[in-house]
Each structure stands twice: as structure tokens, then as C-alpha cells.
Amino acid sequence: MNHTIGLTAGLGLYALVVLQNAWLCDDAFITYRTADNLINGYGLTWNAGERVQTFTNPLWLFAISAAYALSGEIYYTAIFVGWLASVLAVYLVLSRVAPDGRSALLGGLFFVASKAFIDYSTSGLENPLTHLILALFIWSYLRRPQALLPLALLAGLATFNRMDTLLLYLPALLSVWWSQRSARTLLTLALGFVPFALWECFAIIYYGFPFPNTAYAKLGAGPSSGERILLGIYYALNSLQFDPLTLGTLAASLALVLWKRKVHLLPLALGAMLYILYTVRIGGDFMSGRFFTAPYLVAVALLLHIDLLPRG
């Protein structure tokens, strides 16, 4: 199958299904209220005059704020920005990672078949921007695996978008740095995280704390460490019950990377697994599948890159 035909079919199907299922969750309006205060001159606040960081996604907040300032409307604006970022992310995977048209079409079907991935391709949360940056990172890693600076910049932007997603990038980023380790490459690695470091300096000065208030509320009180792990296991089991393809594909991708001995792909697979373990460790979330969508994108990219389909 011609690559263009497979890409058009796979991407078109995904874009249509996401649009048909587009929605905004109430949790996203934490970010939108802050965006509204920002563009109306009240600062990065939840309540005007009270400096509390209630959002966990600074880069997404700034992207939404810019779009909201231009449109003057938040509901359809947020849906469109999320849809666009998600379509671009899937386009990168299908056009730059998939080796041919059949694989591109298969990739589109994989993305459509995941309930979690479709649900959080919009939703108003930062997942679409997480997917886009991750797709760019995977493409860059596969295309130029020794190019440390662009990889560090993308990992830094991802961390700026949502801090805990750094775990997805760490194994690949450190493996690239280790292969060329020196004081100079360590500086290159650090340069990629300058935007995030500047944000952290701002957060400490503006809010008085380096982390969002929600992190302290969730991890600093309530269930014990053991209880959180148990809740995280329940979170994974819930996903397996209602959306078995998502975690099943993740497990299959890791098994295939090991079976095929694709050593250069192992850091990407390990990053996905590390993030899943982290999700279980913190007790999961109240939104089913939300934290499995980024690892799922990695898994699909790995399966397509390995090229499972037999040649005719």
C-alpha cells in the first residue's frame, strides 16, 4: 500500500473519531480559570490576589491562554487546540515512524481502538501536548539518536508541560548522554532544561513552592505509601477491565523489543514502563486510563517501527 494512502486513511479515521468524541472534563477548568485570570490581568492565580499554583501543566496553560486570548471563548477553543495537537502527534508517528502505508493504517487503527487514547486526545487536559512532544522526541531519537541537544530540549519542554512525564524520557535521554558523556555534553543536557529551570525559579518566587499545590495535597496527606500502591493496582486493573487493549499493547511492545533484541528501542520501552510503575506508585488517578495514554503512544510507535506486518 502506498504510504500516502495508508497515512491519509489512518490519520483521517483517527481525526474523525477524536472529533466525534471530543469533550472537556471539569478538572480542565482549573487550568482555564487560571488562564482567564492571566489574560484579564489578575496573574497566574485561582483566586485573584492569592498566589497558589493549582495547575500542574504550565506549558499547556500558556498555550491555552494564548488561544483563549485570541478567540475570547474557551470551550470550543480548548477542544480545537487539543484536537490539533493530538492529530499532529499521531501524524508524526504514522508518517515518520511507520515504515509504509500498511503500517500507517495499522497505527491509525491502534490509536482509534484505545479507549483511553481517544478519551484524552481532547478532554481539555494537557495530554494532547504531552503526546505531541513525545512524538517529536521519538522521531528525533529514531532519526538522529546521537543529537543530544534537541532530545534534551524536547524532554525539558515535556517536563515544563507536566513535571512527572520526565520519567518517559529519562532512560533514552541518559542512554544518549552516556554514550558520549563528558563535561560538554552534560552542559548540553542541562541547556535543554533551561525553560523548565526558569519556570521553577519563577514558581518559587511567585508561589513560594517549586511544585503545584495539588502535588502536596495528593502525596503529602491521605493514604499511606502501601495504600497508594494498592490504589494504583486497582487503577491498572480498571483499565484492563474496560480498555484491555491499552495496557495489553504496552506489554506486547516491551515483550517484542526484548524478543527482537532491539537494543536501541529498549530505552523508549523502559521509559514507558517506568511511567506506568510511577502511576501505580502514586495511587493512579480518578480518571480511568488518563496516565496510560503517553506510554501507549510509545508502545504503538515501537510496534510500528519494528514493522510487524509480513511482506507480500
Secondary structure as GFF3:
##gff-version 3
##sequence-region A 1 312
A	DSSP	alpha_helix	3	20	.	.	.	ID=ss1
A	DSSP	three_ten_helix	26	28	.	.	.	ID=ss2
A	DSSP	alpha_helix	29	39	.	.	.	ID=ss3
A	DSSP	alpha_helix	58	71	.	.	.	ID=ss4
A	DSSP	alpha_helix	75	92	.	.	.	ID=ss5
A	DSSP	pi_helix	93	97	.	.	.	ID=ss6
A	DSSP	alpha_helix	101	113	.	.	.	ID=ss7
A	DSSP	alpha_helix	115	119	.	.	.	ID=ss8
A	DSSP	alpha_helix	127	143	.	.	.	ID=ss9
A	DSSP	alpha_helix	148	161	.	.	.	ID=ss10
A	DSSP	three_ten_helix	163	165	.	.	.	ID=ss11
A	DSSP	alpha_helix	166	179	.	.	.	ID=ss12
A	DSSP	alpha_helix	183	191	.	.	.	ID=ss13
A	DSSP	alpha_helix	194	206	.	.	.	ID=ss14
A	DSSP	alpha_helix	213	219	.	.	.	ID=ss15
A	DSSP	alpha_helix	225	242	.	.	.	ID=ss16
A	DSSP	alpha_helix	244	259	.	.	.	ID=ss17
A	DSSP	three_ten_helix	263	265	.	.	.	ID=ss18
A	DSSP	alpha_helix	266	281	.	.	.	ID=ss19
A	DSSP	three_ten_helix	290	292	.	.	.	ID=ss20
A	DSSP	alpha_helix	293	306	.	.	.	ID=ss21
###
